[in-house]
Amino acid sequence: MTKPRARSTPTRRRRTGGRGASSEHWLLLLGIAAAAAIAFGLLVRSPAGPEDRRVLPLSMAAARASNAQVPIVTTGRPAKRYRFRGGPASRAQAIECLATVALYEAGDDRDGQRAVVQVVLNRVQAAGFPKTVCGVVYQGAKRATGCQFSFSCDGSIVRRPERDGWDDARRLARRALDGRVYAPVGRATHYHTDWMVPYWRDSLVKVARVNTHLFYRRRSAADRDGPWKPSSPS
């Protein structure tokens, strides 16, 4: 802040002081702008790869060891039965979306397929997600690193088109739309494979393991202890 000038200061001195204050003001602004530019550069600096912002950089063995430390919580409300309310065309579209996500996310693992389908229907019924089956399945598919189910944006459909298992996957989808629940995953809305650690893992509650996939639900008021804190992986 510029000090107040005495009344006896000559006019010329006052003008010189004004120019000095103006110069100091611009230097201060330039300094602030430079600091902001440096800070912005640090914030937006791209990591080594697109997945680094979503997955902790651990080896497969370290990730599995870290995931094994997280306890499975079996308490919580069961999944809600889902009943499809749309017309025949919308139902056929929902069946295709469910069958596709089941096949591409879980392959020929029947329990894995049912678990993935249950996660989709849990999301449809949960706040903060699209309200249609296909909306959930393809959420963020147009963004290279923003899709919710990796098959929809990583080129899997083109790179490795599924040719077998469609009849079974569609049958499973129809049953799920008619209200069949896969109880082991409860109200899980997230999952990941056991050889990776996503950034969101410790903010949710681990509720089940289905083969190599781990399932999580949102925290509720009943989860009084707050986020689980893992020990640092070695």
Phi, psi and chi 1 to 4 in degrees:
 res  aa     phi    psi   chi1   chi2   chi3   chi4
   1 MET       -  137.5  179.8 -179.8  -65.0      -
   2 THR   -75.3  134.4  -55.9      -      -      -
   3 LYS   -70.2  145.4  -66.0 -178.2  179.4 -179.9
   4 PRO   -63.9  139.4   21.1  -31.8      -      -
   5 ARG   -89.1  144.3  -65.3 -178.0  -68.5  -87.8
   6 ALA   -68.9  150.1      -      -      -      -
   7 ARG   -63.8  -27.3  -67.8 -179.9 -179.2  -87.6
   8 SER   -80.9   -2.4   59.7      -      -      -
   9 THR   -65.1  130.1  -56.4      -      -      -
  10 PRO   -60.3  158.4  -21.7   31.5      -      -
  11 THR   -58.8  -43.2  -58.0      -      -      -
  12 ARG   -62.8  -41.1 -178.2  171.6  -65.0  179.6
  13 ARG   -63.6  -37.8  -68.1  -69.3  -59.9  -84.9
  14 ARG   -63.5  -39.9  -75.8 -157.5  -60.3  -91.9
  15 ARG   -66.8  -41.7  -72.4  174.5 -179.6  169.8
  16 THR   -62.5  -43.3  -57.4      -      -      -
  17 GLY   -60.8  -36.6      -      -      -      -
  18 GLY   -65.1  -41.5      -      -      -      -
  19 ARG   -65.5  -38.2  -73.5 -162.6  -61.8  -88.4
  20 GLY   -64.2  -42.3      -      -      -      -
  21 ALA   -63.7  -39.6      -      -      -      -
  22 SER   -63.7  -41.2  177.3      -      -      -
  23 SER   -63.9  -43.8  -61.2      -      -      -
  24 GLU   -61.6  -38.6  -68.9  176.0    2.0      -
  25 HIS   -61.3  -46.2  176.9   72.4      -      -
  26 TRP   -67.9  -36.7  -78.0  109.1      -      -
  27 LEU   -63.5  -39.7  -73.8  173.1      -      -
  28 LEU   -63.3  -43.5  178.6   61.1      -      -
  29 LEU   -62.8  -41.7  -71.7  178.8      -      -
  30 LEU   -63.4  -39.3  -73.0  172.9      -      -
  31 GLY   -64.0  -42.3      -      -      -      -
  32 ILE   -63.4  -43.5  -67.5  173.3      -      -
  33 ALA   -62.3  -41.4      -      -      -      -
  34 ALA   -64.8  -43.1      -      -      -      -
  35 ALA   -63.2  -39.8      -      -      -      -
  36 ALA   -65.0  -39.8      -      -      -      -
  37 ALA   -63.7  -41.2      -      -      -      -
  38 ILE   -64.5  -44.4  -67.4  170.8      -      -
  39 ALA   -62.6  -42.1      -      -      -      -
  40 PHE   -62.9  -40.3 -179.3   76.4      -      -
  41 GLY   -61.9  -37.9      -      -      -      -
  42 LEU   -68.1  -36.4  -69.3  173.9      -      -
  43 LEU   -71.2  -38.8  -74.0  173.7      -      -
  44 VAL   -98.4    1.4  -58.3      -      -      -
  45 ARG   -57.5  127.0 -175.6  170.9   53.4 -167.5
  46 SER   -72.9  137.8  -62.0      -      -      -
  47 PRO   -74.0 -176.0   26.7  -33.0      -      -
  48 ALA   -63.3  -32.4      -      -      -      -
  49 GLY  -150.7  163.2      -      -      -      -
  50 PRO   -62.6  -29.4   22.0  -32.9      -      -
  51 GLU   -79.8  -15.0  -64.5  -62.2  -41.9      -
  52 ASP   -61.7  -25.8  -69.7  -10.1      -      -
  53 ARG   -77.6  -11.8  -73.3  172.7  -69.8 -179.5
  54 ARG  -116.7  -20.7  -64.4  163.9   44.0 -168.8
  55 VAL  -127.4  134.0 -179.7      -      -      -
  56 LEU   -67.0  139.0  -60.4 -175.5      -      -
  57 PRO   -77.9   78.6   29.4  -34.7      -      -
  58 LEU  -120.2  152.9  -60.5  175.2      -      -
  59 SER   -69.1  165.5   67.8      -      -      -
  60 MET   -58.6  -44.1 -178.9 -179.0  -67.5      -
  61 ALA   -65.3  -42.4      -      -      -      -
  62 ALA   -67.1  -38.4      -      -      -      -
  63 ALA   -64.3  -43.8      -      -      -      -
  64 ARG   -64.8  -39.4  -78.6  178.1  163.4  157.3
  65 ALA   -64.9  -40.7      -      -      -      -
  66 SER   -65.8  -44.1  177.6      -      -      -
  67 ASN   -64.3  -33.5  -74.0  -37.8      -      -
  68 ALA   -66.4  -23.3      -      -      -      -
  69 GLN   -73.8  -23.5  -65.0 -179.6   49.6      -
  70 VAL   -76.9  121.4 -176.5      -      -      -
  71 PRO   -72.6  149.2   27.5  -35.2      -      -
  72 ILE   -89.7  126.1  -68.2  177.1      -      -
  73 VAL  -101.5  116.5  177.3      -      -      -
  74 THR   -91.6   -9.9   56.7      -      -      -
  75 THR   -80.4  159.4   57.8      -      -      -
  76 GLY   133.1  164.0      -      -      -      -
  77 ARG   -72.1  144.7  -65.7  178.6  -64.6  170.8
  78 PRO   -71.5  162.8   27.3  -35.5      -      -
  79 ALA   -64.5  146.3      -      -      -      -
  80 LYS   -82.4  142.1  -66.1 -170.4  -69.0 -174.1
  81 ARG   -67.1  137.4  -68.6  166.0   61.4   86.1
  82 TYR  -107.1  131.3 -177.0   83.3      -      -
  83 ARG  -122.8  120.1  -66.6  -73.7 -173.1  178.1
  84 PHE   -73.2  133.9 -171.3   80.7      -      -
  85 ARG  -112.0   -2.8  -55.4  -64.4 -177.5 -173.7
  86 GLY   -82.2 -178.0      -      -      -      -
  87 GLY   -81.5  180.0      -      -      -      -
  88 PRO   -58.2  -42.2  -24.2   33.6      -      -
  89 ALA   -66.6  -42.7      -      -      -      -
  90 SER   -66.4  -36.7  -64.2      -      -      -
  91 ARG   -65.7  -43.2  179.7 -177.6  171.4   83.7
  92 ALA   -61.2  -39.0      -      -      -      -
  93 GLN   -66.0  -42.4 -174.0  178.9   42.2      -
  94 ALA   -64.0  -39.0      -      -      -      -
  95 ILE   -61.1  -44.5  -70.4  170.8      -      -
  96 GLU   -63.4  -41.0  -74.1  -57.4  -58.8      -
  97 CYS   -64.6  -43.7  -72.4      -      -      -
  98 LEU   -66.3  -42.7  -78.9 -179.4      -      -
  99 ALA   -63.0  -39.9      -      -      -      -
 100 THR   -65.3  -47.8  -58.0      -      -      -
 101 VAL   -66.4  -34.4   71.7      -      -      -
 102 ALA   -63.6  -46.4      -      -      -      -
 103 LEU   -68.5  -46.0  -82.0  173.8      -      -
 104 TYR   -77.5  -25.9  -82.2   93.6      -      -
 105 GLU   -89.9  -30.7  -69.4  -70.0  -65.3      -
 106 ALA  -122.2   -2.4      -      -      -      -
 107 GLY    62.0 -135.7      -      -      -      -
 108 ASP   -94.7   13.9   60.0   -1.1      -      -
 109 ASP   -78.3  106.3  176.1    2.6      -      -
 110 ARG   -63.9  -43.8  -65.9  -70.6  -69.0  168.7
 111 ASP   -65.1  -39.6  -74.2  -24.4      -      -
 112 GLY   -62.8  -40.9      -      -      -      -
 113 GLN   -60.7  -46.7  -72.0 -176.8    5.2      -
 114 ARG   -63.7  -37.5  -65.8  176.9   66.2 -170.2
 115 ALA   -66.4  -43.0      -      -      -      -
 116 VAL   -63.6  -44.4  168.4      -      -      -
 117 VAL   -60.8  -40.3  165.7      -      -      -
 118 GLN   -63.6  -39.7 -171.6   62.6   55.6      -
 119 VAL   -60.3  -44.0  165.6      -      -      -
 120 VAL   -58.7  -47.7  171.6      -      -      -
 121 LEU   -69.1  -33.2  -61.7 -176.5      -      -
 122 ASN   -62.0  -39.9  -72.5  -15.0      -      -
 123 ARG   -67.3  -41.1  -74.0 -169.5  170.4 -161.5
 124 VAL   -56.3  -35.7  174.0      -      -      -
 125 GLN   -92.7   -0.8  -60.2  175.0   92.9      -
 126 ALA  -103.6  154.2      -      -      -      -
 127 ALA   -69.3  145.6      -      -      -      -
 128 GLY    91.2    0.3      -      -      -      -
 129 PHE  -121.4  160.6  -65.7  104.4      -      -
 130 PRO   -56.6  154.8  -27.0   36.3      -      -
 131 LYS   -98.2    9.1  -65.8  -64.1  131.2 -172.2
 132 THR  -123.0  155.9   66.0      -      -      -
 133 VAL   -60.3  -51.2  168.9      -      -      -
 134 CYS   -67.5  -32.2  -67.4      -      -      -
 135 GLY   -61.4  -40.3      -      -      -      -
 136 VAL   -68.8  -47.3  166.0      -      -      -
 137 VAL   -60.5  -40.3  170.0      -      -      -
 138 TYR  -106.5   20.1  -69.4  100.2      -      -
 139 GLN   -61.0  124.2 -176.3  179.6    5.6      -
 140 GLY    75.2   12.6      -      -      -      -
 141 ALA   -64.4  -22.2      -      -      -      -
 142 LYS   -84.8   -4.7  -66.5 -178.2  179.6 -179.9
 143 ARG  -104.3  135.1  -60.6 -167.5  -58.9  -90.6
 144 ALA   -59.6  -35.3      -      -      -      -
 145 THR  -123.1   16.2   59.4      -      -      -
 146 GLY  -110.2    2.4      -      -      -      -
 147 CYS   -73.8  152.1   57.7      -      -      -
 148 GLN   -85.9  -31.9  -62.2  -65.0  -59.1      -
 149 PHE  -119.1  118.2  -63.5   93.0      -      -
 150 SER   -57.3  -31.2   58.6      -      -      -
 151 PHE   -60.8  -26.4   85.5   93.6      -      -
 152 SER   -78.4  -11.4   68.9      -      -      -
 153 CYS  -137.4    2.6   67.1      -      -      -
 154 ASP  -104.1    9.0   67.7    0.0      -      -
 155 GLY    83.2   10.5      -      -      -      -
 156 SER   -60.3  -40.2  -67.2      -      -      -
 157 ILE   -63.1  -35.8  -67.9  179.3      -      -
 158 VAL   -82.9  -41.0  176.2      -      -      -
 159 ARG   -74.0  -39.7 -174.1  173.1   63.7 -108.5
 160 ARG  -138.6   73.8   53.2  177.0 -174.6   85.4
 161 PRO   -62.0  131.9   22.2  -32.7      -      -
 162 GLU   -76.3  132.5  -63.9  -73.8   -9.9      -
 163 ARG  -115.9  -21.7  -55.3 -172.9 -174.2  -77.7
 164 ASP  -115.9  157.8  -59.5  -40.2      -      -
 165 GLY    89.8    1.2      -      -      -      -
 166 TRP   -66.1  -40.2  -76.4  101.6      -      -
 167 ASP   -61.6  -45.2  -71.3  -18.0      -      -
 168 ASP   -65.9  -40.6  -71.4  -20.2      -      -
 169 ALA   -65.7  -39.4      -      -      -      -
 170 ARG   -68.3  -37.5  -69.8 -177.8 -179.3  118.3
 171 ARG   -62.8  -43.3 -171.7  177.2  -56.7  112.0
 172 LEU   -61.3  -41.9 -179.3  155.3      -      -
 173 ALA   -63.9  -42.3      -      -      -      -
 174 ARG   -60.8  -44.2  -67.6 -171.9 -168.1   96.8
 175 ARG   -63.1  -39.6  -68.5  171.9  178.7  171.1
 176 ALA   -65.6  -39.3      -      -      -      -
 177 LEU   -68.9  -20.9  -67.4  179.2      -      -
 178 ASP   -88.5    1.9  -72.4  -22.1      -      -
 179 GLY   111.2    2.9      -      -      -      -
 180 ARG   -72.5  134.3  179.2  168.6  -67.4 -171.7
 181 VAL  -112.0  139.3  169.1      -      -      -
 182 TYR   -97.0   95.6 -174.1   64.3      -      -
 183 ALA   -63.2  -34.6      -      -      -      -
 184 PRO   -54.9  -28.2  -28.7   37.3      -      -
 185 VAL   -98.6    0.9  -61.1      -      -      -
 186 GLY    52.9 -129.5      -      -      -      -
 187 ARG   -99.6   32.5  -62.9 -162.5  179.6 -164.5
 188 ALA   -58.1  137.1      -      -      -      -
 189 THR  -118.5   -4.6   54.0      -      -      -
 190 HIS  -139.9  154.9  -67.2   70.2      -      -
 191 TYR  -158.4  164.2   65.3   86.2      -      -
 192 HIS  -157.5  164.2   64.3   85.7      -      -
 193 THR   -76.3  155.7   52.9      -      -      -
 194 ASP   -75.5   -5.8   65.9   -4.3      -      -
 195 TRP   -97.9   14.1   58.3   79.6      -      -
 196 MET  -138.6  159.5   59.1  177.3  -76.7      -
 197 VAL  -128.3  100.3  177.5      -      -      -
 198 PRO   -72.1  156.4   26.3  -33.6      -      -
 199 TYR   -62.5  -25.1   71.7   92.7      -      -
 200 TRP   -88.0   -4.2   46.5 -102.6      -      -
 201 ARG   -52.2  -50.0 -177.0 -164.9   68.4  178.8
 202 ASP   -78.9   -1.8  -61.2  -26.4      -      -
 203 SER   -93.1   -5.9   66.2      -      -      -
 204 LEU  -117.4  178.0  -57.9  177.4      -      -
 205 VAL  -109.3  122.2  177.9      -      -      -
 206 LYS   -75.2  124.3 -176.8  178.8  175.8 -177.7
 207 VAL  -118.1  -17.0  -64.0      -      -      -
 208 ALA  -165.4  157.8      -      -      -      -
 209 ARG  -125.3  128.1  179.1 -173.0 -175.8   98.0
 210 VAL  -124.1   99.7  178.7      -      -      -
 211 ASN    56.9 -116.3  -64.8  -37.1      -      -
 212 THR   -95.3    7.3   59.5      -      -      -
 213 HIS  -107.4  139.8  -75.0   82.2      -      -
 214 LEU  -112.8  137.4  -52.6  174.5      -      -
 215 PHE  -119.1  145.0  -68.2   79.9      -      -
 216 TYR  -136.4  148.5  -58.7   77.4      -      -
 217 ARG  -119.5  166.8   63.6  167.9  170.2   80.0
 218 ARG   -70.9  154.3  -71.2  170.7  167.8  173.4
 219 ARG   -74.1  148.1  -67.7 -171.6  175.2  -85.0
 220 SER  -122.4  177.2   66.7      -      -      -
 221 ALA   -61.6  -25.2      -      -      -      -
 222 ALA   -72.8  -18.5      -      -      -      -
 223 ASP   -86.0   82.8  -58.0  -51.8      -      -
 224 ARG   -79.0  -19.1  -60.2  175.8 -176.4  -87.0
 225 ASP   -83.2   -2.6  -64.0  -28.0      -      -
 226 GLY    77.0 -174.6      -      -      -      -
 227 PRO   -58.9  140.7  -20.9   32.2      -      -
 228 TRP   -71.5  136.1  174.3   80.3      -      -
 229 LYS  -107.9  108.4  -60.7  -65.7 -175.0 -177.2
 230 PRO   -79.2  157.2   30.9  -34.3      -      -
 231 SER   -78.5  155.4   58.6      -      -      -
 232 SER   -66.9  130.0  -61.0      -      -      -
 233 PRO   -65.9  142.3   22.9  -31.3      -      -
 234 SER   -83.4      -   56.6      -      -      -
